[in-house]
Amino acid sequence: MKHIVIIGAGECGARAAFALRERGFGGEVTLIGAEPHLPYERPPLSKDGLAEASLPKFIADAARYEEARITVLTGATAENIDRVRKAVTLSDGRSLSYDRLLLATGARPRAFPGVPENAGRIRMLRTHSDALAIRGALTPGGGL
């Protein structure tokens, strides 16, 4: 049976996994993401995520992934891709074989040239954790 591994458990990776099922793919589907959360939409982070203490807007809940037979591995990154053996080595030491591999890693925010990465008043907003950190800094005495 075929196995598709999707590296990148963002919105694109999650929607690709569900699209495979909707189009009748019956093999294994594994979604790999670095964050501890299930895949979520990023645009709301700059709105609701900063305005109130909220959970991310998840693409689907855990039951829906289970129902669709999509394995979601959170808190793991792909450390190595061996295209000859068709295997991905994860940061936790596991190795996954695949028949097809989809890279859905998204983009990274770019820092301003010449600004150190640890500049206290300049923050990046890409993840739910980033939104919570910015929200905390916006409170009185929070550092901004």
Secondary structure, DSSP 4 states (H G I P E B T S, - for coil): --EEEEE--SHHHHHHHHHHHHTT--SEEEEE-SSSSPPB-SGGGGTHHHHS-----BSS-HHHHHHTTEEEE-S--EEEEETTTTEEEETTS-EEE-SEEEE-----PPPPTT--TT-TT-----SHHHHHHHHHHTSTTS--
